[in-house]
Amino acid sequence: MKTLLSLIAVVLTGSMLHAADWPAYRGVNQGISEEAIRTDWENNPPKLLWKIPARTGFSSFCVADGKLFTQEVVDGREVCVALNADTGEELWTSDVAIGEGYHSGGEGDGPRSTPAYSDGMVFVLTPDLVLHGLDATDGKSLWKCDLVAEYGAQNIAWNSAASPVVDGDLVFVMGGHEGQSLLAFQKKTGELAWKAETEMMTHATPVVAEIKGIRQIIFYCQSGLVSLEAETGKLLWRFPVQYRTSTAASPVVDGDIVYASAGYGVGGAACKVGCEGEEWNAEELWRTPGKDLANHWSTPVCVDGHLYGMYGFKEYYPDGHLKCVELATGKVCWEQIGFGQGNIVAAGGKLLALAENGELVLVESTPEGYKELGRIQAVDGKCWSTPAVANGRVYIRSVKEAACWDVSP
């Protein structure tokens, strides 16, 4: 009996080590979770733990401290909502903005931004560029900063859709005006940590990555990619990418290669980042303008040197293609139609592709060809949000429903 109990303890400890929260838009590792998940969906499909009605909004979930956080419109006001991660029960709402000004999203139009969590706080960036720091326990306001009033931020068509990014003690956002377009704030107090550059904002959420041993925050601005030293705001490198109308997909970083893409005929491109002494550079590896490698707002994940993502833009590929693209060359290895404007994450080395119609599809992450391992109807209603993988579960929301599915092995 003692041996059996010891074995159970080891197994449970190993499982907990692989479990993790998802405390921001696309998690903390660019949409990739190291958690093991079940893969035999035919004989052992995901189990529905709960499903509830969802209110207006395209915001995704962040998951932390036993709670889910998202943004919705309630009675004409935009609110940050906290739910019990085990049951879906609403815990609190916090009023953050007027619930309007989104435009052109069609059914369920509403907030596009996703909250971020860190050290007992929730950070929310509203469409009108107000950054909030909330108490995660009850939603009480701890501080807020109006980027328009305080830093001359200039909003864009359809208003801000980017999510705040937290790294260490700092919260990063894009907004501002001349000399202060890219901003970092102390997360505990909301005090300005640094401001930098003169750039025009986009809808894209920035990413934090370590390249050549330096931690950097990479913004996808209208001029292209702009990378700053995360701690100080010092400019490191730039990579020009054409801007046309809207850019909403985040950059993707794999080692020293960075990928960027947009719709409206912009297409995709990748650069290799180098550093000699204090001099940084970004050398173009490839560029494919036009429709073929257009990520409208769905950011790919990179697994073993290959991008897996939803490619398509309006009249081009209206049914939405899930593609595998070799990151270093831009070569399309395979594509599968029928996902619409969905989103994708990875867990345990597999792909979790959420189609626009609410189907969740498990796909093998291999450049050898499309291999579907199973699918379920996860929610009803249009899905423009990104799944969150946390603690053996997948959390999904559409414009009609929110659901929690057990995918633990």
DOBA-665995 format. One line per field, with one value per residue (C-alpha): residue number from 1; x, y, z. Coordinates in steps of 0.05 Angstrom, whole numbers, plus 5000, padded with zeros to 4 digits. Layout:
<sefis>
resi (NUM, ...);
xx (X, ...);
yy (Y, ...);
zz (Z, ...);
</sefis>
This chain:
<sefis>
resi (1, 2, 3, 4, 5, 6, 7, 8, 9, 10, 11, 12, 13, 14, 15, 16, 17, 18, 19, 20, 21, 22, 23, 24, 25, 26, 27, 28, 29, 30, 31, 32, 33, 34, 35, 36, 37, 38, 39, 40, 41, 42, 43, 44, 45, 46, 47, 48, 49, 50, 51, 52, 53, 54, 55, 56, 57, 58, 59, 60, 61, 62, 63, 64, 65, 66, 67, 68, 69, 70, 71, 72, 73, 74, 75, 76, 77, 78, 79, 80, 81, 82, 83, 84, 85, 86, 87, 88, 89, 90, 91, 92, 93, 94, 95, 96, 97, 98, 99, 100, 101, 102, 103, 104, 105, 106, 107, 108, 109, 110, 111, 112, 113, 114, 115, 116, 117, 118, 119, 120, 121, 122, 123, 124, 125, 126, 127, 128, 129, 130, 131, 132, 133, 134, 135, 136, 137, 138, 139, 140, 141, 142, 143, 144, 145, 146, 147, 148, 149, 150, 151, 152, 153, 154, 155, 156, 157, 158, 159, 160, 161, 162, 163, 164, 165, 166, 167, 168, 169, 170, 171, 172, 173, 174, 175, 176, 177, 178, 179, 180, 181, 182, 183, 184, 185, 186, 187, 188, 189, 190, 191, 192, 193, 194, 195, 196, 197, 198, 199, 200, 201, 202, 203, 204, 205, 206, 207, 208, 209, 210, 211, 212, 213, 214, 215, 216, 217, 218, 219, 220, 221, 222, 223, 224, 225, 226, 227, 228, 229, 230, 231, 232, 233, 234, 235, 236, 237, 238, 239, 240, 241, 242, 243, 244, 245, 246, 247, 248, 249, 250, 251, 252, 253, 254, 255, 256, 257, 258, 259, 260, 261, 262, 263, 264, 265, 266, 267, 268, 269, 270, 271, 272, 273, 274, 275, 276, 277, 278, 279, 280, 281, 282, 283, 284, 285, 286, 287, 288, 289, 290, 291, 292, 293, 294, 295, 296, 297, 298, 299, 300, 301, 302, 303, 304, 305, 306, 307, 308, 309, 310, 311, 312, 313, 314, 315, 316, 317, 318, 319, 320, 321, 322, 323, 324, 325, 326, 327, 328, 329, 330, 331, 332, 333, 334, 335, 336, 337, 338, 339, 340, 341, 342, 343, 344, 345, 346, 347, 348, 349, 350, 351, 352, 353, 354, 355, 356, 357, 358, 359, 360, 361, 362, 363, 364, 365, 366, 367, 368, 369, 370, 371, 372, 373, 374, 375, 376, 377, 378, 379, 380, 381, 382, 383, 384, 385, 386, 387, 388, 389, 390, 391, 392, 393, 394, 395, 396, 397, 398, 399, 400, 401, 402, 403, 404, 405, 406, 407, 408, 409);
xx (5000, 5056, 5089, 5023, 5011, 5081, 5070, 5004, 5038, 5093, 5041, 4999, 5061, 5082, 5013, 5013, 5081, 5054, 4991, 4994, 4952, 4941, 4946, 4944, 4921, 4952, 4984, 5056, 5089, 5058, 4998, 5036, 5023, 5071, 5013, 4999, 4929, 4888, 4896, 4850, 4787, 4750, 4750, 4764, 4734, 4739, 4688, 4644, 4650, 4605, 4573, 4540, 4511, 4562, 4548, 4571, 4645, 4704, 4750, 4785, 4796, 4856, 4860, 4894, 4884, 4823, 4788, 4773, 4776, 4746, 4713, 4639, 4585, 4531, 4474, 4511, 4576, 4640, 4660, 4715, 4684, 4712, 4685, 4698, 4742, 4712, 4639, 4631, 4596, 4603, 4644, 4646, 4642, 4681, 4658, 4716, 4687, 4626, 4602, 4606, 4655, 4674, 4640, 4642, 4648, 4577, 4542, 4564, 4607, 4643, 4710, 4768, 4820, 4835, 4854, 4921, 4934, 4995, 5007, 4934, 4919, 4881, 4900, 4850, 4860, 4794, 4777, 4783, 4854, 4844, 4890, 4861, 4894, 4842, 4843, 4833, 4795, 4736, 4749, 4762, 4800, 4871, 4894, 4878, 4913, 4877, 4928, 4892, 4888, 4956, 5000, 4963, 4947, 4915, 4864, 4851, 4792, 4750, 4787, 4840, 4837, 4905, 4913, 4960, 5024, 5055, 5127, 5159, 5138, 5118, 5055, 5066, 5017, 5018, 4987, 5016, 5040, 5106, 5163, 5116, 5080, 5106, 5095, 5112, 5079, 5095, 5041, 5031, 5022, 5008, 5067, 5104, 5167, 5189, 5163, 5194, 5188, 5140, 5096, 5025, 4989, 4955, 4907, 4963, 4983, 5058, 5100, 5157, 5216, 5288, 5333, 5409, 5403, 5365, 5293, 5254, 5184, 5165, 5110, 5076, 5067, 5043, 5116, 5129, 5162, 5196, 5236, 5255, 5294, 5239, 5270, 5291, 5253, 5318, 5309, 5342, 5319, 5266, 5237, 5192, 5126, 5075, 5012, 4945, 4880, 4890, 4941, 4916, 4958, 5017, 5089, 5114, 5184, 5223, 5296, 5324, 5270, 5210, 5148, 5094, 5032, 4969, 4909, 4888, 4941, 5000, 5017, 5072, 5147, 5202, 5268, 5329, 5352, 5426, 5470, 5543, 5565, 5513, 5488, 5425, 5398, 5339, 5354, 5296, 5291, 5230, 5168, 5103, 5059, 4986, 4935, 4971, 5001, 4953, 4936, 4879, 4876, 4891, 4963, 4998, 5036, 5107, 5123, 5190, 5205, 5137, 5080, 5010, 4954, 4889, 4904, 4851, 4822, 4752, 4744, 4809, 4799, 4731, 4726, 4792, 4853, 4892, 4963, 5031, 5086, 5161, 5183, 5253, 5230, 5156, 5143, 5071, 5076, 5002, 4934, 4864, 4802, 4740, 4761, 4737, 4766, 4784, 4844, 4895, 4937, 4982, 4986, 5028, 5056, 4987, 4946, 4879, 4845, 4781, 4740, 4696, 4634, 4654, 4684, 4748, 4793, 4854, 4908, 4977, 5033, 5073, 5095, 5083, 5009, 4943, 4925, 4861, 4857, 4786, 4736, 4678, 4626, 4654, 4606, 4552, 4558, 4613, 4682, 4733, 4766, 4827, 4823, 4857, 4891, 4900, 4905, 4880, 4822, 4806, 4765, 4728, 4678, 4637, 4589, 4535, 4567, 4627, 4649, 4700, 4724, 4767, 4824, 4870, 4904);
yy (5000, 5048, 5035, 5046, 5112, 5135, 5119, 5158, 5217, 5217, 5214, 5270, 5313, 5303, 5322, 5385, 5405, 5403, 5442, 5517, 5580, 5621, 5691, 5733, 5736, 5674, 5654, 5668, 5628, 5655, 5609, 5547, 5505, 5451, 5413, 5342, 5333, 5273, 5255, 5196, 5237, 5180, 5135, 5187, 5254, 5318, 5323, 5384, 5411, 5472, 5517, 5585, 5641, 5694, 5768, 5813, 5812, 5781, 5782, 5717, 5687, 5694, 5642, 5651, 5639, 5595, 5650, 5669, 5741, 5770, 5834, 5841, 5892, 5893, 5943, 5992, 5989, 5951, 5910, 5864, 5799, 5747, 5676, 5616, 5572, 5508, 5526, 5586, 5624, 5699, 5727, 5801, 5853, 5919, 5977, 5999, 6036, 6057, 5996, 6025, 6045, 5975, 5975, 5927, 5862, 5840, 5792, 5798, 5859, 5883, 5886, 5853, 5861, 5807, 5822, 5802, 5777, 5784, 5781, 5789, 5843, 5845, 5894, 5918, 5962, 5991, 6008, 6082, 6071, 6073, 6025, 5997, 5961, 5921, 5878, 5807, 5789, 5837, 5879, 5942, 5996, 6004, 6053, 6075, 6115, 6151, 6146, 6198, 6250, 6238, 6217, 6244, 6175, 6174, 6119, 6084, 6058, 6008, 6033, 5994, 5918, 5903, 5870, 5894, 5854, 5842, 5821, 5824, 5890, 5925, 5931, 5947, 5982, 6020, 6089, 6157, 6211, 6241, 6211, 6170, 6121, 6058, 6057, 6016, 6026, 5999, 5947, 5959, 6034, 6053, 6101, 6110, 6067, 6091, 6121, 6116, 6128, 6163, 6110, 6100, 6044, 5981, 5930, 5880, 5858, 5863, 5803, 5795, 5751, 5739, 5745, 5741, 5741, 5807, 5811, 5854, 5877, 5875, 5921, 5913, 5987, 6017, 6025, 5951, 5914, 5957, 5922, 5955, 5932, 5912, 5941, 6009, 6022, 6029, 6018, 5954, 5941, 5954, 5913, 5948, 5915, 5950, 5975, 5979, 5993, 5946, 5900, 5855, 5791, 5792, 5780, 5708, 5696, 5632, 5638, 5695, 5693, 5739, 5733, 5785, 5784, 5824, 5825, 5877, 5853, 5859, 5785, 5755, 5766, 5740, 5769, 5742, 5786, 5795, 5834, 5855, 5891, 5945, 5944, 5905, 5888, 5851, 5817, 5798, 5723, 5724, 5765, 5743, 5803, 5793, 5742, 5675, 5685, 5735, 5729, 5778, 5775, 5702, 5695, 5629, 5586, 5562, 5489, 5459, 5514, 5512, 5562, 5533, 5584, 5607, 5642, 5679, 5748, 5766, 5749, 5711, 5643, 5662, 5591, 5600, 5556, 5523, 5523, 5496, 5543, 5533, 5594, 5601, 5601, 5617, 5551, 5526, 5453, 5438, 5472, 5450, 5490, 5501, 5537, 5607, 5665, 5620, 5617, 5566, 5546, 5487, 5441, 5379, 5383, 5381, 5436, 5459, 5495, 5533, 5543, 5604, 5560, 5536, 5469, 5451, 5408, 5369, 5366, 5334, 5386, 5358, 5388, 5321, 5335, 5351, 5297, 5308, 5271, 5290, 5346, 5369, 5423, 5463, 5523, 5551, 5620, 5658, 5648, 5703, 5692, 5649, 5585, 5585, 5522, 5516, 5461, 5405, 5446, 5487, 5550, 5577, 5632, 5653, 5712, 5666, 5617, 5604, 5533, 5492, 5426, 5375, 5352, 5324, 5259);
zz (5000, 5017, 4950, 4914, 4951, 4934, 4860, 4860, 4893, 4840, 4784, 4813, 4825, 4752, 4728, 4769, 4743, 4673, 4690, 4684, 4680, 4616, 4645, 4582, 4510, 4477, 4544, 4562, 4506, 4441, 4441, 4462, 4524, 4548, 4581, 4558, 4531, 4510, 4437, 4427, 4417, 4381, 4442, 4496, 4473, 4513, 4570, 4577, 4647, 4639, 4588, 4599, 4556, 4535, 4524, 4468, 4453, 4415, 4476, 4493, 4563, 4607, 4663, 4730, 4804, 4792, 4753, 4681, 4658, 4595, 4568, 4548, 4537, 4591, 4589, 4545, 4585, 4573, 4633, 4654, 4678, 4727, 4726, 4769, 4726, 4755, 4746, 4700, 4756, 4751, 4809, 4792, 4738, 4735, 4691, 4646, 4586, 4545, 4507, 4437, 4383, 4359, 4289, 4230, 4269, 4252, 4299, 4371, 4358, 4421, 4457, 4420, 4475, 4527, 4599, 4628, 4699, 4744, 4819, 4840, 4789, 4723, 4668, 4617, 4555, 4530, 4457, 4475, 4502, 4577, 4614, 4679, 4737, 4776, 4838, 4815, 4878, 4870, 4807, 4848, 4809, 4835, 4781, 4710, 4656, 4599, 4542, 4501, 4556, 4586, 4527, 4466, 4440, 4371, 4362, 4296, 4256, 4295, 4357, 4396, 4395, 4425, 4492, 4547, 4557, 4625, 4635, 4704, 4737, 4672, 4630, 4556, 4510, 4444, 4439, 4455, 4408, 4386, 4425, 4468, 4423, 4457, 4532, 4594, 4662, 4731, 4741, 4815, 4812, 4740, 4740, 4674, 4670, 4601, 4536, 4467, 4392, 4346, 4314, 4291, 4327, 4299, 4328, 4340, 4410, 4422, 4443, 4492, 4471, 4487, 4426, 4430, 4506, 4509, 4533, 4485, 4471, 4397, 4372, 4305, 4286, 4220, 4200, 4213, 4271, 4324, 4379, 4444, 4504, 4552, 4615, 4587, 4522, 4484, 4409, 4385, 4314, 4261, 4204, 4154, 4137, 4093, 4128, 4094, 4132, 4191, 4223, 4278, 4282, 4331, 4311, 4319, 4346, 4341, 4362, 4322, 4267, 4271, 4227, 4213, 4170, 4154, 4108, 4057, 4008, 4055, 4062, 4105, 4116, 4161, 4184, 4219, 4278, 4290, 4337, 4332, 4395, 4406, 4334, 4320, 4251, 4220, 4154, 4109, 4097, 4052, 4036, 4003, 3989, 3973, 3993, 4003, 4071, 4101, 4175, 4185, 4261, 4275, 4298, 4280, 4329, 4313, 4328, 4308, 4258, 4224, 4229, 4237, 4230, 4200, 4134, 4095, 4083, 4062, 3988, 3988, 4020, 4051, 4079, 4116, 4107, 4162, 4135, 4153, 4132, 4138, 4178, 4149, 4076, 4073, 4037, 4046, 4066, 4067, 4075, 4095, 4079, 4123, 4186, 4171, 4211, 4270, 4316, 4336, 4397, 4412, 4472, 4485, 4415, 4382, 4350, 4377, 4320, 4337, 4274, 4265, 4272, 4342, 4324, 4362, 4319, 4344, 4291, 4288, 4285, 4227, 4161, 4127, 4116, 4149, 4199, 4239, 4306, 4325, 4330, 4374, 4371, 4429, 4428, 4384, 4352, 4316, 4346, 4333, 4400, 4417, 4460, 4528, 4553, 4628, 4679, 4634, 4605, 4543, 4555, 4494, 4481, 4422, 4414, 4445, 4493, 4537, 4554, 4591, 4563, 4600, 4555, 4609, 4590);
</sefis>
